Amino acid sequence: MGEKLQKIRGLESFGGPFWLAVILACQTLLVLLATIDWKLSAALIVSVLTFVFAIRYPIAAILLLVAGRILSTGSLSFLRIGGMNIGLFEPMLLLALVVAVHHAMHHRLSLAMSFPWRTPLLLFLAWQSMGLLWAYRASVGIQEVVAVCIIFTTTTLILAFVQDFERFRLVMWAWIGASVFVGLLSMTVQFSGMSFEIAAGGGRETGLGQQPNWFAMNLMFGVLISFALAFTYRSFAVRVVLAMMGLFVFFCLLRSGSRGGAYSIVIGAGLMALANPVFRKWMFRFAMLGVLVFAYQITLGGDESTRKAFMRIWLNLDSLWRSDVRVRNWVACMEMFQDTYGVGIGPGGYAQVIQHYDWKIYESIHRYPHGIIWGLIAHYGVIGVGFALWLIVCVAKMAKTLVKQTKGSSWEPFAWAMPATIFAYFAWSVVEFNFDDKPFWEFLALFTALYLCVQRSLKNGEALPRHTAEDKPFPWQSKRGERV
């Protein structure tokens, strides 16, 4: 350690008295903070230790970044700047950024990451910035510009540090583990009677203060990848643990009573089942278990709160279009598009501008477009929608290429599970969400990291790991890869 310190330029000029003074100053600061609140001293110590550990092992910063994104909610925010909440995710992003800069300076880490959908994203950001000139209020619109900047930054950080399969698999563990932790914590909070919010007259799990649909869609990303990750391990015990984690996240998702979450998993699992006979058979059993759990909860479920949430999904299967909230917002979005001659109203300001189009919506809590595509139409017009479609095409080509290149390898399930999850989210995003909601972009960044890992391996002439007779996906497969 001493030799490393001596290598740092200028450090050798400081003697023992200087470092003694530094130690005393740190101790004094900790004592002063403790007199205010011992939690401040503890937080400072944990922060310093986390920073030192992340500098030594940079992948830890990415693990914390991903976990912070899953755990972040408005209710857990400890600071608000303008319309932006500062919670668990933002400090983790800052930590990862500092670690990246340090490694760029001292270890020649390149942060100029190139990825298939970078160009449309940057062009969309440029169009957003121009839109501030005619936005309802620049101070409101700047929040959406900052959101895209954060998307680009997190994507760059993930791609910079997740450059091999083992790191990718480690980050997948962090994602799934964070989802399980959120589910456990939210259930504990609700069962203890300290729930942040109970929706729809009781019975809907709201996570850690999220709106129930947002909570469900946060967890949705962790279900299929649990089974895909299980496919990459030889150990039966590890596979069982991952399968149980996926089922638990799925159960927590259903407890929110979110139709969007339930439909998305059905769509995603269905797409994954189309991949090949092996996926289809164990996805079928996953579906059967899900049906049994669902049937039990709506008939004999002992927990009344959970039963109500499941009944909401069952009784509202045909009510997607019954409410006029969505349609009224969509009509307003089209009118905004027409009134601006296809340019859009610019970033931000929808909740205020809607008063000129629909007073009933303006006085309600539903003052958002109810769909990503509708929000793009209203805010960014033809050009913004064009950049979004370009980005979608880039991701689709990336997914198609990855499926072909990973066929027969242990990474093939990810080549299906991640695009299936993305498509499932996209399908429901037609009727809900904003473009910067939830951990979608971090999930897409990890999918892109997997794609780039495969490209590097093939370029270097490295064969992707394949399943052998002894390396069966699950014990019920025969040595020929067929069903027993």
DRENDO-1510 file (C-alpha; in Angstrom, 1 decimal, always signed):
<recs>
REC; n; res; u; v; w
REC; 1; MET; +0.0; +0.0; +0.0 .
REC; 2; GLY; +2.9; +2.4; +0.9 .
REC; 3; GLU; +4.5; +1.7; -2.5 .
REC; 4; LYS; +1.3; +2.6; -4.3 .
REC; 5; LEU; +1.0; +5.8; -2.3 .
REC; 6; GLN; +4.5; +6.8; -3.2 .
REC; 7; LYS; +3.7; +6.4; -6.9 .
REC; 8; ILE; +1.0; +9.1; -6.6 .
REC; 9; ARG; +2.6; +12.3; -7.8 .
REC; 10; GLY; +3.4; +14.8; -5.1 .
REC; 11; LEU; +2.5; +12.5; -2.2 .
REC; 12; GLU; +6.0; +11.7; -1.3 .
REC; 13; SER; +6.7; +15.4; -0.4 .
REC; 14; PHE; +4.4; +15.1; +2.7 .
REC; 15; GLY; +5.8; +13.9; +5.9 .
REC; 16; GLY; +4.4; +12.3; +9.1 .
REC; 17; PRO; +3.2; +15.5; +10.7 .
REC; 18; PHE; +1.0; +16.2; +7.7 .
REC; 19; TRP; -0.7; +12.8; +7.8 .
REC; 20; LEU; -1.1; +13.1; +11.5 .
REC; 21; ALA; -2.9; +16.4; +11.0 .
REC; 22; VAL; -5.2; +14.9; +8.3 .
REC; 23; ILE; -6.1; +12.0; +10.7 .
REC; 24; LEU; -6.9; +14.4; +13.6 .
REC; 25; ALA; -9.0; +16.6; +11.2 .
REC; 26; CYS; -11.0; +13.5; +10.1 .
REC; 27; GLN; -11.5; +12.5; +13.7 .
REC; 28; THR; -12.6; +16.0; +14.7 .
REC; 29; LEU; -15.1; +16.0; +11.8 .
REC; 30; LEU; -16.6; +12.7; +12.9 .
REC; 31; VAL; -17.0; +13.9; +16.4 .
REC; 32; LEU; -18.7; +17.1; +15.3 .
REC; 33; LEU; -21.1; +15.1; +13.1 .
REC; 34; ALA; -21.8; +12.7; +15.9 .
REC; 35; THR; -22.8; +15.6; +18.2 .
REC; 36; ILE; -25.4; +16.5; +15.6 .
REC; 37; ASP; -26.6; +13.0; +14.8 .
REC; 38; TRP; -24.6; +9.7; +15.0 .
REC; 39; LYS; -26.2; +8.7; +11.7 .
REC; 40; LEU; -24.2; +11.4; +9.9 .
REC; 41; SER; -20.9; +10.0; +11.2 .
REC; 42; ALA; -22.0; +6.5; +10.3 .
REC; 43; ALA; -23.1; +7.6; +6.8 .
REC; 44; LEU; -19.7; +9.4; +6.3 .
REC; 45; ILE; -17.7; +6.3; +7.3 .
REC; 46; VAL; -19.8; +4.0; +5.1 .
REC; 47; SER; -19.5; +6.4; +2.2 .
REC; 48; VAL; -15.7; +6.6; +2.5 .
REC; 49; LEU; -15.4; +2.8; +2.7 .
REC; 50; THR; -17.7; +2.3; -0.2 .
REC; 51; PHE; -15.7; +4.8; -2.3 .
REC; 52; VAL; -12.4; +3.1; -1.5 .
REC; 53; PHE; -13.8; -0.3; -2.3 .
REC; 54; ALA; -15.3; +0.9; -5.6 .
REC; 55; ILE; -12.0; +2.5; -6.6 .
REC; 56; ARG; -10.3; -0.9; -6.0 .
REC; 57; TYR; -13.2; -2.9; -7.6 .
REC; 58; PRO; -15.0; -0.6; -10.1 .
REC; 59; ILE; -17.6; -3.2; -10.9 .
REC; 60; ALA; -19.0; -2.6; -7.4 .
REC; 61; ALA; -19.9; +0.9; -8.4 .
REC; 62; ILE; -22.0; -0.6; -11.3 .
REC; 63; LEU; -23.6; -3.1; -8.9 .
REC; 64; LEU; -24.6; -0.3; -6.6 .
REC; 65; LEU; -25.8; +1.8; -9.5 .
REC; 66; VAL; -28.1; -1.0; -10.7 .
REC; 67; ALA; -29.4; -1.8; -7.2 .
REC; 68; GLY; -30.0; +1.9; -6.5 .
REC; 69; ARG; -32.0; +2.2; -9.7 .
REC; 70; ILE; -34.3; -0.6; -8.6 .
REC; 71; LEU; -34.7; +0.7; -5.1 .
REC; 72; SER; -35.2; +4.3; -6.0 .
REC; 73; THR; -38.7; +5.7; -5.4 .
REC; 74; GLY; -40.1; +9.2; -4.8 .
REC; 75; SER; -41.0; +8.2; -1.2 .
REC; 76; LEU; -37.4; +7.3; -0.4 .
REC; 77; SER; -36.0; +10.6; -1.8 .
REC; 78; PHE; -34.2; +12.7; +0.8 .
REC; 79; LEU; -33.8; +15.9; -1.3 .
REC; 80; ARG; -35.8; +17.6; -3.9 .
REC; 81; ILE; -34.2; +20.1; -6.4 .
REC; 82; GLY; -36.9; +21.8; -8.5 .
REC; 83; GLY; -39.0; +18.9; -9.8 .
REC; 84; MET; -36.3; +16.3; -9.4 .
REC; 85; ASN; -36.1; +13.9; -6.5 .
REC; 86; ILE; -32.7; +13.0; -5.2 .
REC; 87; GLY; -32.7; +9.5; -3.6 .
REC; 88; LEU; -30.6; +6.4; -3.6 .
REC; 89; PHE; -29.9; +6.3; -7.3 .
REC; 90; GLU; -28.2; +9.7; -7.7 .
REC; 91; PRO; -25.4; +9.2; -5.1 .
REC; 92; MET; -24.7; +5.8; -6.7 .
REC; 93; LEU; -24.5; +7.5; -10.2 .
REC; 94; LEU; -22.1; +10.1; -8.8 .
REC; 95; LEU; -20.0; +7.3; -7.2 .
REC; 96; ALA; -19.8; +5.4; -10.5 .
REC; 97; LEU; -19.0; +8.5; -12.4 .
REC; 98; VAL; -16.1; +9.4; -10.0 .
REC; 99; VAL; -14.8; +5.9; -10.3 .
REC; 100; ALA; -15.0; +6.0; -14.1 .
REC; 101; VAL; -13.1; +9.3; -14.2 .
REC; 102; HIS; -10.4; +7.9; -11.8 .
REC; 103; HIS; -9.9; +4.8; -14.0 .
REC; 104; ALA; -9.9; +6.9; -17.1 .
REC; 105; MET; -7.1; +9.0; -15.7 .
REC; 106; HIS; -5.0; +6.3; -14.1 .
REC; 107; HIS; -5.8; +3.1; -15.9 .
REC; 108; ARG; -6.5; +4.4; -19.4 .
REC; 109; LEU; -10.2; +3.4; -19.4 .
REC; 110; SER; -11.9; +4.7; -22.4 .
REC; 111; LEU; -15.3; +6.4; -21.8 .
REC; 112; ALA; -15.9; +7.1; -25.5 .
REC; 113; MET; -18.2; +4.1; -25.7 .
REC; 114; SER; -19.8; +3.3; -29.1 .
REC; 115; PHE; -23.1; +1.4; -29.2 .
REC; 116; PRO; -25.7; +0.7; -31.9 .
REC; 117; TRP; -28.3; +3.2; -30.6 .
REC; 118; ARG; -26.0; +6.0; -29.5 .
REC; 119; THR; -26.6; +8.2; -32.6 .
REC; 120; PRO; -30.4; +8.4; -32.4 .
REC; 121; LEU; -30.2; +9.0; -28.6 .
REC; 122; LEU; -27.8; +11.9; -29.0 .
REC; 123; LEU; -29.8; +13.4; -31.9 .
REC; 124; PHE; -32.9; +13.1; -29.7 .
REC; 125; LEU; -31.1; +14.9; -26.9 .
REC; 126; ALA; -30.1; +17.7; -29.4 .
REC; 127; TRP; -33.7; +18.0; -30.5 .
REC; 128; GLN; -34.8; +18.2; -26.9 .
REC; 129; SER; -32.4; +21.0; -26.2 .
REC; 130; MET; -33.7; +22.9; -29.1 .
REC; 131; GLY; -37.2; +22.4; -27.9 .
REC; 132; LEU; -36.4; +24.4; -24.7 .
REC; 133; LEU; -36.7; +27.5; -26.9 .
REC; 134; TRP; -40.4; +27.0; -27.3 .
REC; 135; ALA; -41.2; +24.9; -24.3 .
REC; 136; TYR; -43.9; +25.9; -21.8 .
REC; 137; ARG; -41.2; +26.8; -19.3 .
REC; 138; ALA; -37.5; +26.1; -19.8 .
REC; 139; SER; -37.0; +25.4; -16.0 .
REC; 140; VAL; -39.6; +22.6; -16.3 .
REC; 141; GLY; -38.4; +21.2; -19.6 .
REC; 142; ILE; -34.7; +21.1; -18.5 .
REC; 143; GLN; -35.7; +18.1; -16.2 .
REC; 144; GLU; -36.4; +16.0; -19.3 .
REC; 145; VAL; -33.2; +17.0; -20.9 .
REC; 146; VAL; -31.3; +16.1; -17.7 .
REC; 147; ALA; -33.1; +12.7; -17.8 .
REC; 148; VAL; -31.7; +11.9; -21.2 .
REC; 149; CYS; -28.3; +13.0; -20.1 .
REC; 150; ILE; -28.5; +10.6; -17.2 .
REC; 151; ILE; -29.6; +7.9; -19.6 .
REC; 152; PHE; -26.5; +8.5; -21.8 .
REC; 153; THR; -24.2; +8.6; -18.7 .
REC; 154; THR; -25.5; +5.4; -17.1 .
REC; 155; THR; -25.3; +3.6; -20.4 .
REC; 156; THR; -21.7; +4.7; -20.9 .
REC; 157; LEU; -20.7; +3.7; -17.4 .
REC; 158; ILE; -22.3; +0.2; -17.7 .
REC; 159; LEU; -20.7; -0.4; -21.1 .
REC; 160; ALA; -17.3; +0.8; -19.8 .
REC; 161; PHE; -17.2; -1.6; -16.9 .
REC; 162; VAL; -19.3; -4.6; -18.1 .
REC; 163; GLN; -17.0; -5.9; -20.8 .
REC; 164; ASP; -17.0; -9.7; -20.2 .
REC; 165; PHE; -19.5; -12.4; -19.4 .
REC; 166; GLU; -18.6; -12.8; -15.8 .
REC; 167; ARG; -19.2; -9.2; -15.0 .
REC; 168; PHE; -22.4; -9.3; -16.9 .
REC; 169; ARG; -23.6; -12.2; -14.9 .
REC; 170; LEU; -22.5; -10.5; -11.7 .
REC; 171; VAL; -24.6; -7.5; -12.5 .
REC; 172; MET; -27.6; -9.7; -13.3 .
REC; 173; TRP; -27.3; -11.1; -9.8 .
REC; 174; ALA; -27.4; -7.6; -8.5 .
REC; 175; TRP; -30.5; -6.8; -10.5 .
REC; 176; ILE; -32.4; -9.9; -9.4 .
REC; 177; GLY; -31.2; -9.6; -5.8 .
REC; 178; ALA; -32.3; -5.9; -5.6 .
REC; 179; SER; -35.7; -6.9; -7.0 .
REC; 180; VAL; -36.1; -9.7; -4.4 .
REC; 181; PHE; -35.0; -7.2; -1.7 .
REC; 182; VAL; -37.6; -4.7; -2.8 .
REC; 183; GLY; -40.3; -7.4; -2.7 .
REC; 184; LEU; -39.3; -8.6; +0.7 .
REC; 185; LEU; -39.1; -5.1; +2.1 .
REC; 186; SER; -42.4; -3.9; +0.6 .
REC; 187; MET; -44.2; -7.0; +2.0 .
REC; 188; THR; -42.7; -6.5; +5.4 .
REC; 189; VAL; -43.7; -2.8; +5.4 .
REC; 190; GLN; -47.3; -3.6; +4.4 .
REC; 191; PHE; -47.8; -6.5; +6.7 .
REC; 192; SER; -46.5; -4.5; +9.6 .
REC; 193; GLY; -49.1; -1.8; +9.0 .
REC; 194; MET; -46.6; +0.8; +8.0 .
REC; 195; SER; -47.4; +0.9; +4.2 .
REC; 196; PHE; -46.7; +4.1; +2.4 .
REC; 197; GLU; -49.9; +3.9; +0.4 .
REC; 198; ILE; -52.8; +1.6; -0.1 .
REC; 199; ALA; -54.5; +1.9; -3.5 .
REC; 200; ALA; -58.0; +1.1; -4.8 .
REC; 201; GLY; -59.6; +0.8; -1.4 .
REC; 202; GLY; -56.9; -1.5; +0.0 .
REC; 203; GLY; -55.3; -4.6; -1.2 .
REC; 204; ARG; -52.7; -3.3; -3.8 .
REC; 205; GLU; -49.1; -3.6; -3.0 .
REC; 206; THR; -47.4; -0.3; -3.6 .
REC; 207; GLY; -43.8; -1.2; -3.0 .
REC; 208; LEU; -41.9; +1.5; -1.2 .
REC; 209; GLY; -44.3; +4.3; -2.0 .
REC; 210; GLN; -44.6; +3.8; -5.8 .
REC; 211; GLN; -47.8; +3.9; -7.7 .
REC; 212; PRO; -48.8; +0.2; -7.9 .
REC; 213; ASN; -48.4; -0.1; -11.7 .
REC; 214; TRP; -44.9; +1.5; -11.5 .
REC; 215; PHE; -44.0; -0.9; -8.7 .
REC; 216; ALA; -45.1; -3.9; -10.8 .
REC; 217; MET; -43.2; -2.7; -13.9 .
REC; 218; ASN; -40.1; -2.1; -11.9 .
REC; 219; LEU; -40.1; -5.7; -10.8 .
REC; 220; MET; -41.2; -7.0; -14.2 .
REC; 221; PHE; -37.6; -6.6; -15.5 .
REC; 222; GLY; -36.2; -9.2; -13.0 .
REC; 223; VAL; -38.5; -12.2; -13.8 .
REC; 224; LEU; -37.4; -13.7; -17.1 .
REC; 225; ILE; -33.7; -12.9; -16.5 .
REC; 226; SER; -33.8; -15.0; -13.4 .
REC; 227; PHE; -34.6; -18.1; -15.5 .
REC; 228; ALA; -32.1; -17.0; -18.2 .
REC; 229; LEU; -29.4; -16.6; -15.6 .
REC; 230; ALA; -30.2; -20.1; -14.1 .
REC; 231; PHE; -29.5; -21.5; -17.6 .
REC; 232; THR; -25.9; -20.4; -17.4 .
REC; 233; TYR; -25.0; -22.4; -14.3 .
REC; 234; ARG; -24.2; -26.1; -14.0 .
REC; 235; SER; -25.2; -26.3; -10.3 .
REC; 236; PHE; -28.7; -27.6; -9.8 .
REC; 237; ALA; -28.9; -25.8; -6.4 .
REC; 238; VAL; -28.0; -22.4; -8.0 .
REC; 239; ARG; -30.6; -23.0; -10.7 .
REC; 240; VAL; -33.3; -23.7; -8.2 .
REC; 241; VAL; -32.4; -20.6; -6.2 .
REC; 242; LEU; -32.6; -18.4; -9.3 .
REC; 243; ALA; -35.9; -20.0; -10.3 .
REC; 244; MET; -37.4; -19.4; -6.9 .
REC; 245; MET; -36.2; -15.8; -6.9 .
REC; 246; GLY; -37.9; -15.3; -10.3 .
REC; 247; LEU; -41.1; -16.8; -9.0 .
REC; 248; PHE; -41.0; -14.7; -5.9 .
REC; 249; VAL; -40.5; -11.5; -7.9 .
REC; 250; PHE; -43.4; -12.6; -10.1 .
REC; 251; PHE; -45.6; -13.1; -7.1 .
REC; 252; CYS; -44.7; -9.7; -5.7 .
REC; 253; LEU; -45.6; -8.2; -9.1 .
REC; 254; LEU; -49.0; -9.7; -9.0 .
REC; 255; ARG; -49.7; -8.5; -5.5 .
REC; 256; SER; -49.7; -5.0; -6.8 .
REC; 257; GLY; -52.9; -5.8; -8.8 .
REC; 258; SER; -51.3; -4.3; -11.9 .
REC; 259; ARG; -52.7; -5.5; -15.2 .
REC; 260; GLY; -49.8; -4.1; -17.0 .
REC; 261; GLY; -47.3; -6.2; -15.0 .
REC; 262; ALA; -49.4; -9.3; -15.4 .
REC; 263; TYR; -49.8; -8.8; -19.2 .
REC; 264; SER; -46.2; -7.9; -19.7 .
REC; 265; ILE; -45.0; -11.2; -18.1 .
REC; 266; VAL; -47.5; -13.2; -20.2 .
REC; 267; ILE; -46.2; -11.5; -23.4 .
REC; 268; GLY; -42.5; -11.8; -22.4 .
REC; 269; ALA; -42.8; -15.4; -21.3 .
REC; 270; GLY; -44.8; -16.2; -24.5 .
REC; 271; LEU; -42.1; -14.7; -26.7 .
REC; 272; MET; -39.3; -16.6; -24.8 .
REC; 273; ALA; -41.3; -19.8; -25.2 .
REC; 274; LEU; -41.2; -19.4; -29.0 .
REC; 275; ALA; -37.4; -19.5; -28.9 .
REC; 276; ASN; -36.9; -23.3; -28.9 .
REC; 277; PRO; -38.5; -26.5; -27.4 .
REC; 278; VAL; -36.4; -26.4; -24.2 .
REC; 279; PHE; -37.4; -22.8; -23.3 .
REC; 280; ARG; -41.0; -23.6; -24.3 .
REC; 281; LYS; -41.3; -26.6; -21.9 .
REC; 282; TRP; -39.9; -24.9; -18.8 .
REC; 283; MET; -41.8; -21.7; -19.6 .
REC; 284; PHE; -44.9; -23.8; -19.8 .
REC; 285; ARG; -44.3; -25.1; -16.3 .
REC; 286; PHE; -43.6; -21.7; -15.1 .
REC; 287; ALA; -46.9; -20.6; -16.6 .
REC; 288; MET; -48.8; -23.5; -14.9 .
REC; 289; LEU; -47.3; -22.7; -11.5 .
REC; 290; GLY; -48.3; -19.1; -12.0 .
REC; 291; VAL; -51.9; -20.1; -12.9 .
REC; 292; LEU; -52.1; -22.3; -9.8 .
REC; 293; VAL; -50.8; -19.5; -7.5 .
REC; 294; PHE; -53.2; -17.0; -9.2 .
REC; 295; ALA; -56.2; -19.4; -8.8 .
REC; 296; TYR; -55.4; -20.1; -5.2 .
REC; 297; GLN; -55.2; -16.4; -4.3 .
REC; 298; ILE; -58.5; -15.4; -5.9 .
REC; 299; THR; -60.3; -18.3; -4.3 .
REC; 300; LEU; -58.8; -19.5; -1.1 .
REC; 301; GLY; -56.0; -17.0; -0.4 .
REC; 302; GLY; -55.6; -16.4; +3.3 .
REC; 303; ASP; -54.2; -12.9; +2.9 .
REC; 304; GLU; -57.2; -10.7; +2.1 .
REC; 305; SER; -55.0; -7.9; +0.8 .
REC; 306; THR; -53.3; -10.1; -1.7 .
REC; 307; ARG; -56.6; -11.7; -2.7 .
REC; 308; LYS; -58.0; -8.3; -3.5 .
REC; 309; ALA; -55.0; -7.4; -5.7 .
REC; 310; PHE; -55.3; -10.7; -7.6 .
REC; 311; MET; -59.1; -10.2; -8.0 .
REC; 312; ARG; -58.5; -6.8; -9.4 .
REC; 313; ILE; -56.4; -8.3; -12.3 .
REC; 314; TRP; -59.0; -11.0; -12.9 .
REC; 315; LEU; -62.1; -8.8; -12.8 .
REC; 316; ASN; -60.6; -6.0; -14.9 .
REC; 317; LEU; -59.3; -8.0; -17.8 .
REC; 318; ASP; -61.8; -6.3; -20.1 .
REC; 319; SER; -61.7; -2.8; -18.7 .
REC; 320; LEU; -58.6; -1.4; -20.3 .
REC; 321; TRP; -60.5; +0.9; -22.6 .
REC; 322; ARG; -63.5; +1.4; -20.3 .
REC; 323; SER; -62.2; +4.5; -18.7 .
REC; 324; ASP; -62.0; +7.7; -20.8 .
REC; 325; VAL; -58.8; +8.9; -19.0 .
REC; 326; ARG; -56.4; +7.5; -21.5 .
REC; 327; VAL; -58.4; +8.4; -24.6 .
REC; 328; ARG; -58.9; +12.0; -23.4 .
REC; 329; ASN; -55.2; +12.3; -22.9 .
REC; 330; TRP; -54.4; +10.8; -26.3 .
REC; 331; VAL; -56.9; +13.2; -28.0 .
REC; 332; ALA; -55.2; +16.1; -26.3 .
REC; 333; CYS; -51.7; +14.8; -27.4 .
REC; 334; MET; -52.9; +14.8; -31.0 .
REC; 335; GLU; -54.3; +18.3; -30.7 .
REC; 336; MET; -51.0; +19.5; -29.3 .
REC; 337; PHE; -49.3; +17.9; -32.3 .
REC; 338; GLN; -51.6; +19.6; -34.7 .
REC; 339; ASP; -51.5; +23.0; -33.1 .
REC; 340; THR; -47.7; +23.0; -33.2 .
REC; 341; TYR; -47.7; +21.9; -36.9 .
REC; 342; GLY; -46.0; +18.6; -36.0 .
REC; 343; VAL; -43.2; +20.2; -34.0 .
REC; 344; GLY; -44.5; +19.4; -30.5 .
REC; 345; ILE; -44.8; +21.6; -27.4 .
REC; 346; GLY; -41.2; +21.0; -26.4 .
REC; 347; PRO; -39.9; +19.2; -23.3 .
REC; 348; GLY; -42.0; +19.4; -20.1 .
REC; 349; GLY; -45.1; +21.4; -19.3 .
REC; 350; TYR; -47.7; +18.8; -20.3 .
REC; 351; ALA; -49.5; +19.0; -16.9 .
REC; 352; GLN; -49.9; +22.8; -17.4 .
REC; 353; VAL; -50.6; +22.9; -21.1 .
REC; 354; ILE; -53.4; +20.3; -20.7 .
REC; 355; GLN; -55.7; +23.0; -19.2 .
REC; 356; HIS; -56.1; +24.5; -22.7 .
REC; 357; TYR; -57.3; +21.2; -24.1 .
REC; 358; ASP; -59.2; +19.3; -21.4 .
REC; 359; TRP; -60.2; +20.9; -18.2 .
REC; 360; LYS; -61.4; +17.6; -16.7 .
REC; 361; ILE; -58.0; +16.0; -17.1 .
REC; 362; TYR; -56.3; +19.2; -15.8 .
REC; 363; GLU; -58.2; +19.0; -12.5 .
REC; 364; SER; -57.5; +15.3; -12.1 .
REC; 365; ILE; -54.4; +13.3; -11.1 .
REC; 366; HIS; -54.1; +11.9; -14.6 .
REC; 367; ARG; -52.2; +14.9; -16.2 .
REC; 368; TYR; -49.7; +12.8; -18.2 .
REC; 369; PRO; -50.0; +11.4; -21.7 .
REC; 370; HIS; -50.6; +7.7; -20.7 .
REC; 371; GLY; -48.2; +6.2; -23.1 .
REC; 372; ILE; -44.6; +6.8; -24.3 .
REC; 373; ILE; -45.6; +7.2; -28.0 .
REC; 374; TRP; -48.3; +9.7; -27.1 .
REC; 375; GLY; -45.9; +11.7; -25.0 .
REC; 376; LEU; -43.4; +11.8; -27.8 .
REC; 377; ILE; -46.1; +13.0; -30.2 .
REC; 378; ALA; -47.2; +15.8; -27.9 .
REC; 379; HIS; -43.8; +17.0; -26.8 .
REC; 380; TYR; -41.4; +16.3; -29.7 .
REC; 381; GLY; -43.5; +16.0; -32.8 .
REC; 382; VAL; -42.5; +14.3; -36.0 .
REC; 383; ILE; -38.8; +14.7; -35.5 .
REC; 384; GLY; -38.8; +13.3; -32.0 .
REC; 385; VAL; -40.9; +10.3; -33.0 .
REC; 386; GLY; -38.6; +9.7; -35.9 .
REC; 387; PHE; -35.5; +9.5; -33.7 .
REC; 388; ALA; -37.4; +7.2; -31.3 .
REC; 389; LEU; -38.3; +4.8; -34.2 .
REC; 390; TRP; -34.7; +4.9; -35.4 .
REC; 391; LEU; -33.6; +3.9; -31.9 .
REC; 392; ILE; -36.1; +1.0; -31.9 .
REC; 393; VAL; -34.9; -0.2; -35.2 .
REC; 394; CYS; -31.3; -0.2; -33.9 .
REC; 395; VAL; -32.3; -2.3; -30.9 .
REC; 396; ALA; -34.3; -4.7; -33.0 .
REC; 397; LYS; -31.3; -5.3; -35.3 .
REC; 398; MET; -29.1; -5.8; -32.3 .
REC; 399; ALA; -31.5; -8.3; -30.8 .
REC; 400; LYS; -31.9; -10.2; -34.1 .
REC; 401; THR; -28.1; -10.4; -34.5 .
REC; 402; LEU; -27.6; -11.6; -30.9 .
REC; 403; VAL; -30.1; -14.4; -31.3 .
REC; 404; LYS; -28.3; -15.8; -34.3 .
REC; 405; GLN; -24.8; -15.4; -32.8 .
REC; 406; THR; -25.7; -17.1; -29.4 .
REC; 407; LYS; -27.7; -20.0; -30.8 .
REC; 408; GLY; -26.8; -23.2; -29.0 .
REC; 409; SER; -24.7; -21.3; -26.3 .
REC; 410; SER; -25.4; -20.9; -22.7 .
REC; 411; TRP; -26.1; -17.2; -23.4 .
REC; 412; GLU; -28.9; -17.9; -25.8 .
REC; 413; PRO; -31.7; -17.6; -23.1 .
REC; 414; PHE; -30.5; -14.0; -22.4 .
REC; 415; ALA; -30.7; -13.3; -26.2 .
REC; 416; TRP; -34.3; -14.1; -25.9 .
REC; 417; ALA; -35.3; -13.2; -22.4 .
REC; 418; MET; -34.0; -9.6; -22.5 .
REC; 419; PRO; -35.6; -8.6; -25.8 .
REC; 420; ALA; -38.8; -10.3; -24.8 .
REC; 421; THR; -38.8; -8.3; -21.6 .
REC; 422; ILE; -38.1; -5.1; -23.6 .
REC; 423; PHE; -40.9; -5.8; -26.0 .
REC; 424; ALA; -43.3; -6.7; -23.2 .
REC; 425; TYR; -42.5; -3.3; -21.6 .
REC; 426; PHE; -42.8; -1.5; -24.9 .
REC; 427; ALA; -46.2; -3.2; -25.5 .
REC; 428; TRP; -47.7; -1.9; -22.3 .
REC; 429; SER; -45.9; +1.5; -22.7 .
REC; 430; VAL; -48.5; +2.3; -25.4 .
REC; 431; VAL; -51.1; +2.9; -22.7 .
REC; 432; GLU; -48.8; +3.9; -19.8 .
REC; 433; PHE; -45.5; +5.5; -18.7 .
REC; 434; ASN; -43.2; +8.3; -19.8 .
REC; 435; PHE; -40.0; +7.6; -21.9 .
REC; 436; ASP; -37.7; +8.1; -18.8 .
REC; 437; ASP; -39.7; +6.0; -16.4 .
REC; 438; LYS; -38.4; +3.0; -14.5 .
REC; 439; PRO; -35.1; +1.1; -15.0 .
REC; 440; PHE; -35.8; +0.4; -18.7 .
REC; 441; TRP; -32.7; +2.2; -19.9 .
REC; 442; GLU; -30.4; +0.5; -17.5 .
REC; 443; PHE; -31.9; -2.8; -18.6 .
REC; 444; LEU; -31.3; -1.8; -22.3 .
REC; 445; ALA; -27.8; -0.8; -21.5 .
REC; 446; LEU; -27.1; -4.2; -20.0 .
REC; 447; PHE; -28.6; -5.9; -23.0 .
REC; 448; THR; -26.2; -3.8; -25.1 .
REC; 449; ALA; -23.3; -4.8; -22.9 .
REC; 450; LEU; -24.1; -8.5; -23.6 .
REC; 451; TYR; -24.3; -7.7; -27.3 .
REC; 452; LEU; -20.9; -6.1; -27.2 .
REC; 453; CYS; -19.4; -8.9; -25.2 .
REC; 454; VAL; -20.5; -11.4; -27.8 .
REC; 455; GLN; -19.1; -9.2; -30.6 .
REC; 456; ARG; -15.7; -8.9; -28.9 .
REC; 457; SER; -15.6; -12.7; -28.3 .
REC; 458; LEU; -16.4; -13.5; -31.9 .
REC; 459; LYS; -13.9; -10.9; -33.2 .
REC; 460; ASN; -11.2; -12.4; -31.0 .
REC; 461; GLY; -12.0; -15.9; -32.3 .
REC; 462; GLU; -13.3; -17.1; -28.9 .
REC; 463; ALA; -16.1; -19.7; -28.9 .
REC; 464; LEU; -19.1; -18.9; -26.7 .
REC; 465; PRO; -19.7; -21.4; -23.9 .
REC; 466; ARG; -22.0; -24.2; -25.0 .
REC; 467; HIS; -24.1; -26.7; -23.2 .
REC; 468; THR; -22.8; -30.2; -23.2 .
REC; 469; ALA; -24.3; -33.5; -22.2 .
REC; 470; GLU; -23.1; -33.0; -18.7 .
REC; 471; ASP; -24.1; -29.3; -18.7 .
REC; 472; LYS; -27.9; -29.8; -18.9 .
REC; 473; PRO; -30.2; -26.7; -18.5 .
REC; 474; PHE; -32.3; -28.5; -15.9 .
REC; 475; PRO; -32.3; -32.0; -14.5 .
REC; 476; TRP; -35.4; -33.1; -16.4 .
REC; 477; GLN; -33.5; -32.9; -19.7 .
REC; 478; SER; -31.9; -36.0; -21.1 .
REC; 479; LYS; -28.3; -36.2; -22.3 .
REC; 480; ARG; -29.5; -35.5; -25.9 .
REC; 481; GLY; -31.1; -32.2; -24.8 .
REC; 482; GLU; -34.6; -33.7; -25.0 .
REC; 483; ARG; -37.3; -33.9; -22.4 .
REC; 484; VAL; -37.2; -36.9; -20.1 .
</recs>
